[in-house]
Amino acid sequence: MSITIEELKQHLLAEKERLLQQVSKMGDVEYHSSGYGNHMADDATETFEQAKEVSLRRNEVVLLEQVEQALQRFEQGVYGICESCGAPIDRARLEAIPYARCCLDCQSRVERGG
């Protein structure tokens, strides 16, 4: 059973809210200087954890931007239309990735570098 466009929009709105909360909880993650611990392994672990937090936050921010862009496409009346070729994006693709901007063929071309 396929979900409706309105259900996709509600899913995007819920995802936007979740991401906003997640990003605000993470706050501004910064690197702290390491190298002052008793063990090099402790310093390496701390540096790794800081890098992981920064990467996770960056990913959440990028995903939030993609969700917001999808919601803008709803407002513009072009949600579900491939930005590359203008064809409708398959409903199954939108259900899996509701912020998808391209149909599967065009996305494959982009990922192959073509």
MOPAC internal coordinates of N, CA, C and O (Angstrom, degrees):
PM7 1SCF
backbone

  N    0.0000 0     0.00 0     0.00 0    0    0    0
  C    1.4585 1     0.00 0     0.00 0    1    0    0
  C    1.5217 1   109.85 1     0.00 0    2    1    0
  O    1.2310 1   120.34 1   -54.35 1    3    2    1
  N    1.2810 1   116.96 1   125.65 1    3    2    1
  C    1.4461 1   123.23 1  -177.71 1    5    3    2
  C    1.5284 1   110.60 1   -84.80 1    6    5    3
  O    1.2310 1   120.93 1   -34.61 1    7    6    5
  N    1.3302 1   115.82 1   145.39 1    7    6    5
  C    1.4580 1   118.51 1   177.74 1    9    7    6
  C    1.5254 1   109.32 1   -88.88 1   10    9    7
  O    1.2310 1   121.05 1   -21.77 1   11   10    9
  N    1.3126 1   115.60 1   158.23 1   11   10    9
  C    1.4668 1   120.86 1  -176.83 1   13   11   10
  C    1.5259 1   110.30 1   -82.11 1   14   13   11
  O    1.2310 1   121.42 1   -15.08 1   15   14   13
  N    1.3168 1   114.88 1   164.92 1   15   14   13
  C    1.4670 1   121.23 1   176.22 1   17   15   14
  C    1.5349 1   109.52 1   -60.25 1   18   17   15
  O    1.2310 1   120.45 1   140.27 1   19   18   17
  N    1.3179 1   116.75 1   -39.73 1   19   18   17
  C    1.4706 1   119.78 1   179.76 1   21   19   18
  C    1.5272 1   110.54 1   -63.76 1   22   21   19
  O    1.2310 1   120.29 1   141.74 1   23   22   21
  N    1.3328 1   117.05 1   -38.26 1   23   22   21
  C    1.4727 1   120.03 1   177.32 1   25   23   22
  C    1.5289 1   110.73 1   -66.42 1   26   25   23
  O    1.2310 1   120.34 1   144.29 1   27   26   25
  N    1.3257 1   116.95 1   -35.71 1   27   26   25
  C    1.4620 1   119.99 1   175.43 1   29   27   26
  C    1.5251 1   110.33 1   -63.68 1   30   29   27
  O    1.2310 1   120.64 1   138.41 1   31   30   29
  N    1.3255 1   116.38 1   -41.59 1   31   30   29
  C    1.4666 1   120.25 1   178.55 1   33   31   30
  C    1.5255 1   110.31 1   -62.90 1   34   33   31
  O    1.2310 1   120.23 1   136.37 1   35   34   33
  N    1.3286 1   117.17 1   -43.63 1   35   34   33
  C    1.4673 1   120.26 1   178.61 1   37   35   34
  C    1.5294 1   110.81 1   -62.91 1   38   37   35
  O    1.2310 1   120.82 1   142.07 1   39   38   37
  N    1.3233 1   116.03 1   -37.93 1   39   38   37
  C    1.4659 1   119.90 1   177.09 1   41   39   38
  C    1.5294 1   110.56 1   -63.06 1   42   41   39
  O    1.2310 1   120.29 1   136.89 1   43   42   41
  N    1.3366 1   117.05 1   -43.11 1   43   42   41
  C    1.4617 1   121.26 1   178.23 1   45   43   42
  C    1.5276 1   111.24 1   -63.45 1   46   45   43
  O    1.2310 1   120.30 1   139.00 1   47   46   45
  N    1.3245 1   117.03 1   -41.00 1   47   46   45
  C    1.4686 1   120.15 1   178.27 1   49   47   46
  C    1.5268 1   111.27 1   -63.33 1   50   49   47
  O    1.2310 1   120.63 1   138.15 1   51   50   49
  N    1.3254 1   116.39 1   -41.85 1   51   50   49
  C    1.4683 1   120.47 1   177.90 1   53   51   50
  C    1.5294 1   110.64 1   -65.61 1   54   53   51
  O    1.2310 1   120.50 1   139.57 1   55   54   53
  N    1.3244 1   116.65 1   -40.43 1   55   54   53
  C    1.4660 1   121.10 1   178.79 1   57   55   54
  C    1.5266 1   110.40 1   -65.28 1   58   57   55
  O    1.2310 1   120.40 1   140.49 1   59   58   57
  N    1.3256 1   116.85 1   -39.51 1   59   58   57
  C    1.4654 1   120.54 1   177.58 1   61   59   58
  C    1.5253 1   109.80 1   -60.59 1   62   61   59
  O    1.2310 1   120.02 1   134.71 1   63   62   61
  N    1.3092 1   117.57 1   -45.29 1   63   62   61
  C    1.4648 1   121.38 1   179.80 1   65   63   62
  C    1.5242 1   111.08 1   -62.51 1   66   65   63
  O    1.2310 1   120.53 1   136.62 1   67   66   65
  N    1.3331 1   116.60 1   -43.38 1   67   66   65
  C    1.4616 1   120.91 1   179.66 1   69   67   66
  C    1.5265 1   110.60 1   -62.02 1   70   69   67
  O    1.2310 1   120.93 1   135.31 1   71   70   69
  N    1.3284 1   115.82 1   -44.69 1   71   70   69
  C    1.4648 1   120.35 1  -178.81 1   73   71   70
  C    1.5214 1   111.52 1   -66.92 1   74   73   71
  O    1.2310 1   120.24 1   140.26 1   75   74   73
  N    1.3308 1   117.15 1   -39.74 1   75   74   73
  C    1.4630 1   119.91 1   177.03 1   77   75   74
  C    1.5220 1   110.89 1   -59.53 1   78   77   75
  O    1.2310 1   120.70 1   136.32 1   79   78   77
  N    1.3300 1   116.27 1   -43.68 1   79   78   77
  C    1.4613 1   120.09 1   177.95 1   81   79   78
  C    1.5213 1   110.98 1   -64.50 1   82   81   79
  O    1.2310 1   120.53 1   137.13 1   83   82   81
  N    1.3211 1   116.59 1   -42.87 1   83   82   81
  C    1.4630 1   121.38 1  -178.83 1   85   83   82
  C    1.5254 1   110.96 1   -62.92 1   86   85   83
  O    1.2310 1   120.64 1   133.75 1   87   86   85
  N    1.3236 1   116.39 1   -46.25 1   87   86   85
  C    1.4654 1   120.70 1  -178.76 1   89   87   86
  C    1.5252 1   110.33 1   -65.59 1   90   89   87
  O    1.2310 1   120.24 1   138.84 1   91   90   89
  N    1.3248 1   117.14 1   -41.16 1   91   90   89
  C    1.4685 1   118.93 1  -179.44 1   93   91   90
  C    1.5274 1   111.15 1   -69.55 1   94   93   91
  O    1.2310 1   119.76 1   148.21 1   95   94   93
  N    1.3386 1   118.06 1   -31.79 1   95   94   93
  C    1.4658 1   121.11 1   176.68 1   97   95   94
  C    1.5216 1   111.04 1   -66.34 1   98   97   95
  O    1.2310 1   121.03 1   142.23 1   99   98   97
  N    1.3228 1   115.64 1   -37.77 1   99   98   97
  C    1.4551 1   119.98 1  -178.58 1  101   99   98
  C    1.5172 1   111.16 1   -71.05 1  102  101   99
  O    1.2310 1   120.49 1   151.97 1  103  102  101
  N    1.3166 1   116.66 1   -28.03 1  103  102  101
  C    1.4513 1   119.94 1  -179.41 1  105  103  102
  C    1.5159 1   110.83 1    62.66 1  106  105  103
  O    1.2310 1   121.22 1    18.98 1  107  106  105
  N    1.2974 1   115.28 1  -161.02 1  107  106  105
  C    1.4599 1   120.53 1   177.05 1  109  107  106
  C    1.5081 1   108.45 1   -88.79 1  110  109  107
  O    1.2310 1   121.14 1   -73.62 1  111  110  109
  N    1.3046 1   115.42 1   106.38 1  111  110  109
  C    1.4515 1   121.41 1   179.42 1  113  111  110
  C    1.5169 1   107.52 1   -83.87 1  114  113  111
  O    1.2310 1   120.84 1   -51.59 1  115  114  113
  N    1.2960 1   116.01 1   128.41 1  115  114  113
  C    1.4566 1   120.53 1   179.98 1  117  115  114
  C    1.5115 1   109.44 1  -127.56 1  118  117  115
  O    1.2310 1   121.87 1   -24.05 1  119  118  117
  N    1.3125 1   114.02 1   155.95 1  119  118  117
  C    1.4575 1   119.12 1   172.84 1  121  119  118
  C    1.5238 1   108.43 1   -77.79 1  122  121  119
  O    1.2310 1   121.24 1   -41.90 1  123  122  121
  N    1.3118 1   115.23 1   138.10 1  123  122  121
  C    1.4587 1   120.98 1   173.28 1  125  123  122
  C    1.5106 1   106.40 1  -107.24 1  126  125  123
  O    1.2310 1   121.17 1   -33.09 1  127  126  125
  N    1.2934 1   115.37 1   146.91 1  127  126  125
  C    1.4597 1   116.53 1  -179.24 1  129  127  126
  C    1.5146 1   109.49 1   -66.75 1  130  129  127
  O    1.2310 1   121.96 1   -44.97 1  131  130  129
  N    1.3004 1   113.86 1   135.03 1  131  130  129
  C    1.4489 1   119.05 1   177.69 1  133  131  130
  C    1.5206 1   107.17 1  -115.75 1  134  133  131
  O    1.2310 1   121.26 1     0.58 1  135  134  133
  N    1.2953 1   115.19 1  -179.42 1  135  134  133
  C    1.4449 1   118.63 1  -178.90 1  137  135  134
  C    1.5108 1   112.48 1   104.71 1  138  137  135
  O    1.2310 1   120.76 1  -178.00 1  139  138  137
  N    1.3189 1   116.16 1     2.00 1  139  138  137
  C    1.4528 1   119.54 1  -178.81 1  141  139  138
  C    1.5150 1   112.24 1  -107.97 1  142  141  139
  O    1.2310 1   120.62 1  -175.08 1  143  142  141
  N    1.3300 1   116.41 1     4.92 1  143  142  141
  C    1.4544 1   120.09 1  -179.63 1  145  143  142
  C    1.5108 1   111.42 1   -78.75 1  146  145  143
  O    1.2310 1   121.52 1    -3.75 1  147  146  145
  N    1.3090 1   114.69 1   176.25 1  147  146  145
  C    1.4576 1   120.11 1   179.74 1  149  147  146
  C    1.5123 1   112.26 1   -78.39 1  150  149  147
  O    1.2310 1   120.37 1   155.41 1  151  150  149
  N    1.3355 1   116.89 1   -24.59 1  151  150  149
  C    1.4582 1   120.37 1  -175.42 1  153  151  150
  C    1.5220 1   110.36 1  -130.81 1  154  153  151
  O    1.2310 1   121.57 1   -40.04 1  155  154  153
  N    1.3292 1   114.59 1   139.96 1  155  154  153
  C    1.4604 1   119.26 1   178.48 1  157  155  154
  C    1.5299 1   110.94 1   -61.78 1  158  157  155
  O    1.2310 1   120.21 1   144.54 1  159  158  157
  N    1.3215 1   117.21 1   -35.46 1  159  158  157
  C    1.4597 1   120.79 1   180.00 1  161  159  158
  C    1.5235 1   110.97 1   -63.93 1  162  161  159
  O    1.2310 1   120.20 1   141.88 1  163  162  161
  N    1.3321 1   117.22 1   -38.12 1  163  162  161
  C    1.4672 1   120.45 1   177.56 1  165  163  162
  C    1.5254 1   110.26 1   -64.01 1  166  165  163
  O    1.2310 1   120.73 1   137.97 1  167  166  165
  N    1.3217 1   116.20 1   -42.03 1  167  166  165
  C    1.4627 1   120.49 1   178.73 1  169  167  166
  C    1.5257 1   110.91 1   -63.16 1  170  169  167
  O    1.2310 1   120.52 1   137.41 1  171  170  169
  N    1.3258 1   116.61 1   -42.59 1  171  170  169
  C    1.4578 1   120.94 1   179.69 1  173  171  170
  C    1.5170 1   110.94 1   -64.00 1  174  173  171
  O    1.2310 1   120.23 1   138.54 1  175  174  173
  N    1.3228 1   117.17 1   -41.46 1  175  174  173
  C    1.4623 1   121.19 1   178.68 1  177  175  174
  C    1.5226 1   110.33 1   -63.54 1  178  177  175
  O    1.2310 1   120.34 1   136.66 1  179  178  177
  N    1.3232 1   116.95 1   -43.34 1  179  178  177
  C    1.4680 1   120.67 1   179.89 1  181  179  178
  C    1.5302 1   110.51 1   -63.99 1  182  181  179
  O    1.2310 1   120.33 1   137.19 1  183  182  181
  N    1.3082 1   116.97 1   -42.81 1  183  182  181
  C    1.4637 1   121.01 1   178.99 1  185  183  182
  C    1.5257 1   110.50 1   -63.60 1  186  185  183
  O    1.2310 1   120.18 1   137.48 1  187  186  185
  N    1.3330 1   117.25 1   -42.52 1  187  186  185
  C    1.4590 1   121.60 1   178.01 1  189  187  186
  C    1.5230 1   110.66 1   -60.97 1  190  189  187
  O    1.2310 1   120.05 1   133.99 1  191  190  189
  N    1.3237 1   117.50 1   -46.01 1  191  190  189
  C    1.4678 1   121.29 1  -179.04 1  193  191  190
  C    1.5221 1   111.10 1   -63.10 1  194  193  191
  O    1.2310 1   120.29 1   140.36 1  195  194  193
  N    1.3235 1   117.05 1   -39.64 1  195  194  193
  C    1.4664 1   119.83 1   178.11 1  197  195  194
  C    1.5267 1   110.93 1   -64.72 1  198  197  195
  O    1.2310 1   120.72 1   136.86 1  199  198  197
  N    1.3321 1   116.22 1   -43.14 1  199  198  197
  C    1.4644 1   120.15 1   179.16 1  201  199  198
  C    1.5252 1   110.45 1   -63.60 1  202  201  199
  O    1.2310 1   120.47 1   141.30 1  203  202  201
  N    1.3214 1   116.71 1   -38.70 1  203  202  201
  C    1.4648 1   121.18 1   179.18 1  205  203  202
  C    1.5271 1   110.37 1   -64.51 1  206  205  203
  O    1.2310 1   119.82 1   137.12 1  207  206  205
  N    1.3291 1   117.95 1   -42.88 1  207  206  205
  C    1.4675 1   121.58 1   179.08 1  209  207  206
  C    1.5201 1   111.31 1   -62.95 1  210  209  207
  O    1.2310 1   120.50 1   137.32 1  211  210  209
  N    1.3286 1   116.65 1   -42.68 1  211  210  209
  C    1.4629 1   120.52 1   178.94 1  213  211  210
  C    1.5253 1   110.07 1   -63.27 1  214  213  211
  O    1.2310 1   120.40 1   136.77 1  215  214  213
  N    1.3136 1   116.85 1   -43.23 1  215  214  213
  C    1.4625 1   121.68 1   180.00 1  217  215  214
  C    1.5273 1   111.37 1   -64.45 1  218  217  215
  O    1.2310 1   120.25 1   136.09 1  219  218  217
  N    1.3185 1   117.12 1   -43.91 1  219  218  217
  C    1.4717 1   120.64 1   178.57 1  221  219  218
  C    1.5156 1   111.09 1   -61.80 1  222  221  219
  O    1.2310 1   120.41 1   136.37 1  223  222  221
  N    1.3144 1   116.82 1   -43.63 1  223  222  221
  C    1.4621 1   120.51 1  -179.93 1  225  223  222
  C    1.5233 1   109.82 1   -63.67 1  226  225  223
  O    1.2310 1   120.46 1   136.30 1  227  226  225
  N    1.3259 1   116.72 1   -43.70 1  227  226  225
  C    1.4636 1   120.67 1   179.49 1  229  227  226
  C    1.5276 1   110.33 1   -59.94 1  230  229  227
  O    1.2310 1   120.43 1   136.56 1  231  230  229
  N    1.3331 1   116.78 1   -43.44 1  231  230  229
  C    1.4695 1   120.70 1   178.96 1  233  231  230
  C    1.5261 1   111.23 1   -62.54 1  234  233  231
  O    1.2310 1   120.25 1   138.45 1  235  234  233
  N    1.3249 1   117.13 1   -41.55 1  235  234  233
  C    1.4684 1   120.91 1   179.04 1  237  235  234
  C    1.5307 1   110.27 1   -63.49 1  238  237  235
  O    1.2310 1   120.16 1   139.20 1  239  238  237
  N    1.3166 1   117.29 1   -40.80 1  239  238  237
  C    1.4701 1   121.30 1  -179.83 1  241  239  238
  C    1.5258 1   110.13 1   -65.23 1  242  241  239
  O    1.2310 1   120.04 1   137.11 1  243  242  241
  N    1.3304 1   117.53 1   -42.89 1  243  242  241
  C    1.4723 1   121.23 1   178.97 1  245  243  242
  C    1.5268 1   109.97 1   -63.53 1  246  245  243
  O    1.2310 1   120.16 1   136.07 1  247  246  245
  N    1.3172 1   117.30 1   -43.93 1  247  246  245
  C    1.4654 1   120.96 1   179.15 1  249  247  246
  C    1.5304 1   110.30 1   -63.27 1  250  249  247
  O    1.2310 1   120.23 1   138.91 1  251  250  249
  N    1.3214 1   117.16 1   -41.09 1  251  250  249
  C    1.4621 1   121.04 1   177.45 1  253  251  250
  C    1.5287 1   110.26 1   -60.08 1  254  253  251
  O    1.2310 1   120.10 1   137.47 1  255  254  253
  N    1.3268 1   117.41 1   -42.53 1  255  254  253
  C    1.4668 1   120.51 1   177.85 1  257  255  254
  C    1.5214 1   111.18 1   -61.99 1  258  257  255
  O    1.2310 1   120.12 1   139.59 1  259  258  257
  N    1.3297 1   117.38 1   -40.41 1  259  258  257
  C    1.4645 1   120.95 1   179.62 1  261  259  258
  C    1.5272 1   110.90 1   -65.63 1  262  261  259
  O    1.2310 1   120.35 1   139.62 1  263  262  261
  N    1.3125 1   116.94 1   -40.38 1  263  262  261
  C    1.4729 1   121.42 1   178.50 1  265  263  262
  C    1.5294 1   109.55 1   -64.98 1  266  265  263
  O    1.2310 1   120.24 1   135.80 1  267  266  265
  N    1.3289 1   117.15 1   -44.20 1  267  266  265
  C    1.4673 1   120.35 1   179.67 1  269  267  266
  C    1.5288 1   111.00 1   -63.34 1  270  269  267
  O    1.2310 1   120.27 1   141.27 1  271  270  269
  N    1.3325 1   117.09 1   -38.73 1  271  270  269
  C    1.4682 1   120.36 1   177.25 1  273  271  270
  C    1.5313 1   110.93 1   -64.31 1  274  273  271
  O    1.2310 1   120.32 1   141.40 1  275  274  273
  N    1.3295 1   116.99 1   -38.60 1  275  274  273
  C    1.4672 1   120.41 1   177.90 1  277  275  274
  C    1.5262 1   110.00 1   -63.75 1  278  277  275
  O    1.2310 1   120.44 1   138.92 1  279  278  277
  N    1.3198 1   116.76 1   -41.08 1  279  278  277
  C    1.4696 1   120.03 1   178.50 1  281  279  278
  C    1.5303 1   110.93 1   -65.79 1  282  281  279
  O    1.2310 1   120.33 1   145.54 1  283  282  281
  N    1.3289 1   116.98 1   -34.46 1  283  282  281
  C    1.4683 1   119.87 1   175.44 1  285  283  282
  C    1.5250 1   110.64 1   -65.29 1  286  285  283
  O    1.2310 1   120.56 1   142.35 1  287  286  285
  N    1.3400 1   116.54 1   -37.65 1  287  286  285
  C    1.4613 1   119.79 1   177.83 1  289  287  286
  C    1.5332 1   110.54 1   -63.57 1  290  289  287
  O    1.2310 1   120.48 1   145.55 1  291  290  289
  N    1.3468 1   116.68 1   -34.45 1  291  290  289
  C    1.4702 1   120.06 1   174.24 1  293  291  290
  C    1.5192 1   109.45 1   -59.70 1  294  293  291
  O    1.2310 1   120.85 1   131.40 1  295  294  293
  N    1.3218 1   115.97 1   -48.60 1  295  294  293
  C    1.4684 1   120.84 1  -177.65 1  297  295  294
  C    1.5320 1   111.33 1   -62.94 1  298  297  295
  O    1.2310 1   120.43 1   146.77 1  299  298  297
  N    1.3230 1   116.78 1   -33.23 1  299  298  297
  C    1.4640 1   121.34 1  -178.91 1  301  299  298
  C    1.5275 1   112.28 1   -84.40 1  302  301  299
  O    1.2310 1   120.70 1   172.51 1  303  302  301
  N    1.3411 1   116.26 1    -7.49 1  303  302  301
  C    1.4555 1   120.39 1   179.04 1  305  303  302
  C    1.5211 1   114.00 1    78.85 1  306  305  303
  O    1.2310 1   120.20 1  -161.09 1  307  306  305
  N    1.3311 1   117.23 1    18.91 1  307  306  305
  C    1.4657 1   120.09 1  -178.51 1  309  307  306
  C    1.5330 1   112.05 1  -118.93 1  310  309  307
  O    1.2310 1   120.13 1  -165.51 1  311  310  309
  N    1.3304 1   117.36 1    14.49 1  311  310  309
  C    1.4600 1   119.57 1   178.69 1  313  311  310
  C    1.5294 1   109.01 1   -64.95 1  314  313  311
  O    1.2310 1   121.12 1   -43.57 1  315  314  313
  N    1.3401 1   115.47 1   136.43 1  315  314  313
  C    1.4586 1   120.31 1   178.21 1  317  315  314
  C    1.5126 1   113.76 1    86.81 1  318  317  315
  O    1.2310 1   120.62 1  -174.03 1  319  318  317
  N    1.3383 1   116.42 1     5.97 1  319  318  317
  C    1.4618 1   121.63 1   177.67 1  321  319  318
  C    1.5306 1   107.48 1  -109.56 1  322  321  319
  O    1.2310 1   120.49 1   -50.97 1  323  322  321
  N    1.3067 1   116.66 1   129.03 1  323  322  321
  C    1.4685 1   121.92 1  -179.41 1  325  323  322
  C    1.5271 1   109.80 1   -60.65 1  326  325  323
  O    1.2310 1   120.70 1   -51.84 1  327  326  325
  N    1.3308 1   116.26 1   128.16 1  327  326  325
  C    1.4628 1   120.78 1   179.33 1  329  327  326
  C    1.5250 1   112.07 1   -72.13 1  330  329  327
  O    1.2310 1   120.30 1   163.43 1  331  330  329
  N    1.3205 1   117.04 1   -16.57 1  331  330  329
  C    1.4535 1   120.42 1  -177.47 1  333  331  330
  C    1.5294 1   112.30 1   -91.92 1  334  333  331
  O    1.2310 1   120.26 1   127.47 1  335  334  333
  N    1.3313 1   117.12 1   -52.53 1  335  334  333
  C    1.4707 1   119.75 1  -174.36 1  337  335  334
  C    1.5327 1   113.49 1  -109.38 1  338  337  335
  O    1.2310 1   119.87 1   167.11 1  339  338  337
  N    1.3268 1   117.86 1   -12.89 1  339  338  337
  C    1.4611 1   120.58 1   178.34 1  341  339  338
  C    1.5169 1   114.98 1    85.20 1  342  341  339
  O    1.2310 1   120.33 1  -178.45 1  343  342  341
  N    1.3275 1   116.98 1     1.55 1  343  342  341
  C    1.4698 1   121.11 1   178.96 1  345  343  342
  C    1.5304 1   109.69 1   -81.41 1  346  345  343
  O    1.2310 1   120.22 1   -24.46 1  347  346  345
  N    1.3300 1   117.18 1   155.54 1  347  346  345
  C    1.4635 1   119.16 1   175.67 1  349  347  346
  C    1.5347 1   110.60 1   -63.79 1  350  349  347
  O    1.2310 1   121.22 1   -39.63 1  351  350  349
  N    1.3248 1   115.27 1   140.37 1  351  350  349
  C    1.4644 1   120.82 1   175.60 1  353  351  350
  C    1.5270 1   106.89 1   -81.89 1  354  353  351
  O    1.2310 1   120.49 1   -47.35 1  355  354  353
  N    1.3182 1   116.66 1   132.65 1  355  354  353
  C    1.4655 1   121.84 1  -179.14 1  357  355  354
  C    1.5252 1   110.43 1   -54.00 1  358  357  355
  O    1.2310 1   120.94 1   -42.67 1  359  358  357
  N    1.3247 1   115.81 1   137.33 1  359  358  357
  C    1.4687 1   121.84 1  -177.87 1  361  359  358
  C    1.5288 1   111.57 1   -58.74 1  362  361  359
  O    1.2310 1   120.19 1   140.56 1  363  362  361
  N    1.3268 1   117.24 1   -39.44 1  363  362  361
  C    1.4706 1   120.03 1   179.59 1  365  363  362
  C    1.5256 1   110.51 1   -61.76 1  366  365  363
  O    1.2310 1   120.09 1   142.94 1  367  366  365
  N    1.3277 1   117.43 1   -37.06 1  367  366  365
  C    1.4715 1   120.59 1   177.43 1  369  367  366
  C    1.5215 1   110.11 1   -66.01 1  370  369  367
  O    1.2310 1   120.29 1   137.48 1  371  370  369
  N    1.3189 1   117.06 1   -42.52 1  371  370  369
  C    1.4679 1   120.12 1   179.21 1  373  371  370
  C    1.5225 1   111.67 1   -66.16 1  374  373  371
  O    1.2310 1   120.47 1   146.01 1  375  374  373
  N    1.3173 1   116.70 1   -33.99 1  375  374  373
  C    1.4644 1   119.30 1   177.16 1  377  375  374
  C    1.5241 1   110.42 1   -66.83 1  378  377  375
  O    1.2310 1   120.59 1   142.22 1  379  378  377
  N    1.3374 1   116.47 1   -37.78 1  379  378  377
  C    1.4595 1   120.50 1  -179.86 1  381  379  378
  C    1.5211 1   111.72 1   -76.85 1  382  381  379
  O    1.2310 1   120.75 1   139.20 1  383  382  381
  N    1.3360 1   116.17 1   -40.80 1  383  382  381
  C    1.4666 1   121.98 1  -178.31 1  385  383  382
  C    1.5275 1   107.38 1  -133.75 1  386  385  383
  O    1.2310 1   119.75 1   -96.18 1  387  386  385
  N    1.3298 1   118.08 1    83.82 1  387  386  385
  C    1.4665 1   120.40 1  -173.41 1  389  387  386
  C    1.5269 1   114.57 1   -63.48 1  390  389  387
  O    1.2310 1   119.73 1   164.47 1  391  390  389
  N    1.3186 1   118.11 1   -15.53 1  391  390  389
  C    1.4623 1   120.94 1   178.90 1  393  391  390
  C    1.5351 1   111.37 1   -98.83 1  394  393  391
  O    1.2310 1   120.05 1  -167.06 1  395  394  393
  N    1.3401 1   117.50 1    12.94 1  395  394  393
  C    1.4669 1   121.61 1   179.97 1  397  395  394
  C    1.5251 1   110.32 1   -58.07 1  398  397  395
  O    1.2310 1   121.12 1   -43.57 1  399  398  397
  N    1.3290 1   115.47 1   136.43 1  399  398  397
  C    1.4607 1   121.42 1  -178.96 1  401  399  398
  C    1.5173 1   112.24 1  -103.78 1  402  401  399
  O    1.2310 1   120.65 1   160.62 1  403  402  401
  N    1.3306 1   116.36 1   -19.38 1  403  402  401
  C    1.4682 1   120.91 1  -175.74 1  405  403  402
  C    1.5257 1   110.17 1  -129.36 1  406  405  403
  O    1.2310 1   121.39 1   -25.45 1  407  406  405
  N    1.3263 1   114.94 1   154.55 1  407  406  405
  C    1.4582 1   119.42 1   172.80 1  409  407  406
  C    1.5254 1   108.08 1   -69.05 1  410  409  407
  O    1.2310 1   120.65 1   -11.61 1  411  410  409
  N    1.3063 1   116.36 1   168.39 1  411  410  409
  C    1.4597 1   120.95 1  -175.74 1  413  411  410
  C    1.5325 1   111.94 1   -61.90 1  414  413  411
  O    1.2310 1   120.04 1   139.24 1  415  414  413
  N    1.3339 1   117.52 1   -40.76 1  415  414  413
  C    1.4636 1   120.37 1   179.84 1  417  415  414
  C    1.5291 1   111.19 1   -61.66 1  418  417  415
  O    1.2310 1   120.32 1   131.65 1  419  418  417
  N    1.3272 1   117.00 1   -48.35 1  419  418  417
  C    1.4631 1   120.22 1  -179.26 1  421  419  418
  C    1.5187 1   111.80 1   -67.22 1  422  421  419
  O    1.2310 1   120.10 1   141.46 1  423  422  421
  N    1.3257 1   117.41 1   -38.54 1  423  422  421
  C    1.4592 1   120.59 1   177.96 1  425  423  422
  C    1.5303 1   110.65 1   -63.51 1  426  425  423
  O    1.2310 1   120.41 1   139.91 1  427  426  425
  N    1.3299 1   116.82 1   -40.09 1  427  426  425
  C    1.4659 1   120.85 1   177.05 1  429  427  426
  C    1.5166 1   110.75 1   -61.72 1  430  429  427
  O    1.2310 1   120.87 1   138.98 1  431  430  429
  N    1.3216 1   115.95 1   -41.02 1  431  430  429
  C    1.4691 1   120.28 1   178.43 1  433  431  430
  C    1.5259 1   111.03 1   -63.22 1  434  433  431
  O    1.2310 1   120.83 1   137.43 1  435  434  433
  N    1.3316 1   116.03 1   -42.57 1  435  434  433
  C    1.4761 1   120.83 1   179.66 1  437  435  434
  C    1.5301 1   109.70 1   -62.67 1  438  437  435
  O    1.2310 1   120.33 1   136.06 1  439  438  437
  N    1.3214 1   116.97 1   -43.94 1  439  438  437
  C    1.4515 1   120.59 1  -177.51 1  441  439  438
  C    1.5228 1   112.54 1   -69.24 1  442  441  439
  O    1.2310 1   120.21 1   152.84 1  443  442  441
  N    1.3200 1   117.21 1   -27.16 1  443  442  441
  C    1.4658 1   121.35 1   177.24 1  445  443  442
  C    1.5165 1   110.88 1   -82.10 1  446  445  443
  O    1.2310 1   120.99 1   171.77 1  447  446  445
  N    1.3287 1   115.71 1    -8.23 1  447  446  445
  C    1.4660 1   119.74 1   179.73 1  449  447  446
  C    1.5100 1   113.95 1    86.51 1  450  449  447
  O    1.2310 1   121.19 1  -159.69 1  451  450  449
  N    1.3267 1   115.33 1    20.31 1  451  450  449
  C    1.4672 1   118.80 1  -177.34 1  453  451  450
  C    1.4308 1   113.63 1  -109.47 1  454  453  451
  O    1.2310 1   120.10 1   180.00 1  455  454  453

